[in-house]
Amino acid sequence: MVKLFDAVGGVSVCVSDDVCDTYSHLKLSGGDHTLKGVAVLDFGRSLHGFGHGSDLARTVSQHILGAPKPSSRSSPTTGR
């Protein structure tokens, strides 16, 4: 997975608040980030960095990773 994330240039994420999860070693300031390699895995595994530290809270980070991102190459009218 790490090589895949690196091959596509990383994954763009946007977090509204600072994230500091000492268990997954994820540390991000609020705002836009491009995560690569192990950082993408840390983001997806983060349990204590979002919400109240439960499995349900982990779905926040996984939802952010899975959410479709607008492409700068796509046309607003055709999507191509």
N, C-alpha and C positions, 0 to 999 in steps of 0.2 A: 504494500500500500504506500509506503514512504516513497518509493521510486515513481509510482503513478502520480502522486501529488506533485512531486518535483517535475515530472515530465510535462505536466499541463500548466506549469508556472505557478503552482500554489492555489490556494482557495481564498477568495475574498470573503471577509466577515466584517460585520459592524456590531459592536457592543455599545450599549448605552452608558454603562458604568464601568469603572475599573474592575478587573477580574484578577483575583489572586488566590489560586488554589494550590496550597502547599502539598497536597496529595498527588496531584497530576503534574505539578511544577509549572502550571500555566499562569503567566503573568502578562496581562494586557491592560493598557490604558483605554479609557472609553474612546470610541471612534472607529475608524476604518483601519483594517489590517489585512495584509496578504500573508497567510500562513503557509509554510512549506514543511514537507517531511514530517518529522516527529511532532512538530507543533500542531499539525492538523489532528493527529491522533490524540494528543494531550487535550485539545479543545473538545473533541468528541467524547473523551472519557471523563471530562471534568464533572465532578459530582458536587464539590464544595464551592465552586466558583460562581454558581448561578443559584438564585433562589435560596432555599433553606437547607440545602445539602442532602436532599433525598433523591431516590431514583426518579421520581417525578420531575424534580428540578433538572436532572440530567437531560431530560427530553428537550429542554430549552436549547442547550448547546447543539444537540443533534438536529433539532428543527432548523436552527440557523445554518448548519452545514448543508442540510438538504433542501433549503429554500432556493427556488430559481433566482438567478441573478440576471439583471438586464445586461445584454451584451452591447458593448460600444460599437460593434460591427453590424448590429442588426438595424434594419430600417424600422422606424416607429409605425409605419403603415403595413408593411408586409411581413416583418419579423425575419427577413432574410438579409 
